[in-house]
Amino acid sequence: MFVGSPGRPGTGAAGFALAQTSQTPRTPQASLAPPPAADLFVRTQRGDTLLRLARRFGTSVERLREDNGIADNVLRPGQKLLVREVAWPPKQRASPFRPRPPLAGASAARIVSGFGEQTSARNRRVVRRNTGLELTARAGAPVLGADHGVVRFLGEIPGLGQVAIVEHAGGWRTVYGPLDPERPCVEVGEIVRRGQTLGAVGAADPPLLHFEIRKGNEPVDPRPYLRW
């Protein structure tokens, strides 16, 4: 899962998807290199107000009302709110990348395949390179966004299944999969918050969650960032 040949670090399914989407964007879903400003959307949470959201995204209450057909200031939790021509990340979100584990109760999760070169027990030769971590998980368990960001890719990667890629401030990206395609919780272009549910762990035997952290398109070991 998300592995490449020993001589080509950073390749493999996830690396291929990221390279393809960044080099040859053909659809809005495929592009991981968005323009400086784009139309995004956010799902409101309890306590959100138009004024708070306008300040957060550098727009006005009047613009939010007009773009979303809102006649008053009342927002419902979970309401899908269009935010037009917003630069990502907003200035208020240009904080250091501080990811959290992608599974609730992650202290109980076991790493079954670590980051980096995997060697043969027989002759210690490198047989593959893992660009992330494989974690034990329960099928259907919520998969949580590691940090504030924007969903830039959500789709199938051959041999891996449904994958979500989230872009964060500072050129960071996180990768999650395989997810249950029947239980989507986010969409491409959605602004997500740290700890927001992105989807559910897909069914596999045994069920595992693959998780990556990338700086640009280069995979890095997630463990130091998660204090694992």
C-alpha positions in Angstrom: 0.0 0.0 0.0 1.4 3.4 -1.0 4.8 1.8 -1.8 7.3 2.1 -4.6 10.3 0.4 -5.8 13.5 0.8 -3.7 15.2 2.9 -6.3 12.4 5.4 -6.7 11.4 6.8 -3.2 8.2 8.7 -3.2 6.6 6.7 -6.0 3.9 4.1 -5.7 0.1 4.5 -5.7 -0.1 7.7 -3.6 3.0 9.2 -5.2 1.7 8.4 -8.6 -1.6 10.0 -7.8 0.0 13.1 -6.4 2.4 13.4 -9.4 -0.4 12.9 -11.9 -2.7 15.4 -10.3 -0.1 18.0 -9.9 1.5 17.6 -13.3 -1.5 16.9 -15.5 -4.6 18.4 -13.9 -7.5 17.5 -16.2 -10.4 18.0 -13.9 -11.1 20.2 -10.8 -10.8 17.0 -8.7 -7.5 16.1 -10.1 -5.8 19.5 -9.5 -3.6 19.7 -6.4 -2.2 23.1 -7.5 -5.1 25.5 -7.2 -5.0 29.1 -8.3 -4.3 31.7 -5.6 -8.0 32.2 -5.1 -10.9 29.8 -5.7 -14.5 29.0 -4.8 -14.5 26.7 -1.8 -17.1 25.8 0.8 -17.3 25.0 4.4 -19.8 23.1 6.5 -20.9 25.2 9.4 -20.5 24.0 13.0 -22.4 25.0 16.2 -21.3 28.5 17.2 -20.5 29.7 13.7 -21.9 33.0 12.6 -21.7 34.9 9.4 -19.5 37.5 11.0 -17.0 35.0 12.3 -16.8 33.2 9.0 -16.5 36.4 7.0 -13.5 37.4 9.2 -12.0 34.0 9.0 -12.0 33.9 5.2 -11.4 37.6 4.5 -14.8 38.3 3.0 -17.9 40.2 4.1 -21.2 39.2 5.7 -23.0 40.7 2.7 -21.1 38.6 0.2 -21.8 35.4 2.2 -25.5 36.3 2.3 -25.6 37.0 -1.4 -23.7 34.0 -2.5 -25.7 31.6 -0.4 -29.2 33.1 -0.6 -29.3 33.8 3.2 -31.9 36.3 4.2 -30.9 36.6 7.9 -28.0 35.7 10.2 -29.3 32.2 11.1 -27.0 29.3 10.3 -27.7 25.6 10.8 -25.0 23.2 12.0 -23.8 21.2 9.0 -25.0 23.9 6.5 -23.0 24.0 3.3 -21.7 27.5 2.8 -20.1 28.7 -0.4 -17.1 31.0 0.1 -16.2 32.6 -3.2 -12.7 33.6 -4.4 -11.0 32.9 -1.1 -7.3 32.5 -1.0 -6.1 29.4 0.8 -4.9 29.3 3.4 -6.6 32.4 5.0 -4.2 34.6 6.9 -5.8 33.5 10.1 -4.9 29.9 9.3 -1.2 30.4 8.4 -0.3 28.7 11.7 2.4 26.0 12.0 1.4 22.5 10.8 0.3 20.6 13.9 -1.3 17.4 12.8 -3.2 15.1 15.1 -3.7 11.3 14.6 -6.2 10.3 11.9 -8.0 7.9 14.2 -9.9 8.5 17.4 -8.3 6.7 20.3 -5.1 6.4 18.2 -3.1 5.4 21.2 -4.6 2.0 20.8 -3.8 1.8 17.1 -0.8 -0.4 16.2 1.6 0.5 13.3 1.8 -2.7 11.2 4.0 -1.2 8.6 6.3 1.8 9.2 7.6 4.5 7.0 10.6 4.0 4.8 12.5 1.1 3.4 11.1 -2.4 4.1 13.8 -5.1 4.1 13.6 -8.9 3.6 14.0 -10.9 6.8 16.0 -13.5 4.8 18.7 -11.4 3.3 18.0 -7.8 4.6 17.6 -6.6 1.1 15.3 -3.7 0.5 12.1 -5.0 -1.0 9.9 -1.9 -1.0 9.6 1.6 0.3 6.5 2.7 2.3 5.6 6.3 1.9 3.4 6.4 5.0 2.1 4.3 7.9 -0.3 1.4 8.0 -2.4 1.5 11.1 -4.7 -1.1 12.6 -8.3 0.1 12.5 -11.9 -1.1 12.7 -13.8 -1.2 9.5 -16.2 1.7 9.5 -14.2 3.7 12.1 -14.2 7.5 11.5 -11.1 8.8 9.7 -10.3 12.3 11.0 -8.6 15.2 9.3 -5.1 15.7 10.8 -5.2 19.5 10.5 -7.1 22.4 9.0 -7.1 22.3 5.2 -8.9 21.8 2.0 -9.9 18.5 0.3 -8.0 18.5 -3.0 -8.6 14.9 -4.1 -11.2 12.3 -3.4 -11.3 9.3 -5.6 -10.2 5.8 -6.5 -6.5 4.9 -6.8 -6.1 1.4 -8.5 -5.0 -1.2 -6.0 -5.7 1.0 -3.0 -9.4 2.1 -3.2 -11.0 5.4 -2.2 -8.4 8.0 -1.1 -8.7 11.5 0.3 -5.9 14.1 0.0 -6.0 17.2 2.1 -3.9 20.3 1.5 -2.7 22.3 4.5 -1.0 25.6 5.0 2.7 25.7 4.4 2.7 23.3 1.5 1.8 20.2 3.6 -0.5 17.5 2.5 -2.0 14.4 4.2 -3.3 11.3 2.5 -5.9 8.8 3.9 -7.1 5.5 2.5 -8.7 3.2 1.8 -12.0 4.9 2.7 -15.4 3.4 2.4 -16.8 4.8 -0.9 -20.4 4.3 0.4 -19.9 6.6 3.3 -18.4 9.9 2.0 -18.3 12.7 4.5 -16.5 15.5 2.5 -16.2 16.7 -1.0 -13.4 18.2 -3.2 -13.1 21.9 -2.5 -14.4 21.6 1.1 -12.6 23.4 3.8 -12.1 21.0 6.7 -11.1 21.5 10.3 -8.7 19.5 12.5 -10.5 16.4 13.7 -13.3 16.7 11.2 -14.5 13.3 9.9 -13.4 12.8 6.3 -14.9 9.3 5.9 -14.8 5.8 7.3 -12.2 3.1 7.2 -12.9 0.8 4.3 -13.5 -2.9 4.5 -10.4 -5.0 4.1 -9.0 -8.2 5.6 -7.6 -7.1 7.9 -8.9 -3.5 7.9 -6.1 -1.0 7.9 -5.7 2.8 7.4 -2.9 4.1 5.3 -1.8 7.6 6.4 0.8 9.9 4.8 2.2 13.3 5.5 3.9 15.0 2.5 5.8 18.3 2.2 4.8 19.3 -1.3 5.0 16.0 -3.1 7.8 14.5 -0.9 6.7 11.9 1.7 8.0 12.4 5.3 7.8 10.1 8.3 4.5 10.9 10.2 5.7 9.6 13.6 7.7 12.7 14.7 4.7 14.9 13.9 2.2 12.7 15.7 4.6 12.0 18.6 4.0 8.3 18.0 
